[in-house]
Amino acid sequence: MQTITARFAGECLRCGGDIAVGDAIHYQRGLGAAHAPCPEGAEADPKVIEQRRAEKADRALNYAANARERSEAAFDGARQIADQIPLGQPILVGHHSERRARRDADKIQRGYERGLEEQKKAEHWKRKAQAAAEPQSISSLDPTAAEQLREKIAELEAEQTRMKAVNKALRSKDPVGEGAKLGMSEASVAKALDPDRRYSWEKPGYPAYALTNLAANIRRYKARLAELEEGE
């Protein structure tokens, strides 16, 4: 993790000690700062990280709720204007009502656009809240972050190896026999080989995108681990 200089005084998320302006710190947006490293003899407190993570999730949920309210208000405003216009009523060019009709049409369009924009914001903050609240979420400021990342990488690499082995077995000349070596039942092999359960161009087993996404996650966790180890 990159080491920066503290611009403001605060409290260390790891040891609970004071951070002074000018101290070398690690910082994670939404959580806060920690000494880099903590003073010798200072005890790390993972509970502080968990508390801040819960607070971050709560903030994100509030942002999502506010965005949903703004979205509903924008949609409601646009619908109220639209409901006053007879269905299929065109803008009468040259008529005294033309100016108001165009103004209403513009308000309706802007209302729906604003509603969709706020709806996207609500979904964004909802995902943020879910990610912060997940128990497998690993904070870079957690004193055990490096150990957790190594365990996560090992877990994902084991899953990657298993998925590749399953694909190889299902695409072999003897999928039942090869699948049995991996602990797969004959019924599960038959289910995986059923052509009605996949697109005609897909091979049996895990799709390519699943392995691609898994590989990307492994690289991401390895990059975070390398960054943490460089800062130690």
Buried (B, 14 or more C-beta within 10 A) or exposed (E): BEEEEBEEEBEBBBBBBEBEEEBEBBBBEBBBBBBBBBEEEBEBBBEBBEEBBEBBBEBBBEBBBBBBEBBBBBBEBBBEBBEEEEEEEEBEEEEEEEEEBEEBBEBBEEBBEBBEBBBEBBBBBBEBBBBBBEEEBBBBBBBEBBEBBEEBBEEBBEBBEEBBBBBEBBEEEEBBEBBBEEEBEEEEBEEBBEEEEBEEEEEBBBEEEEBEEBEEBBEEBBEBBEEBEEBE
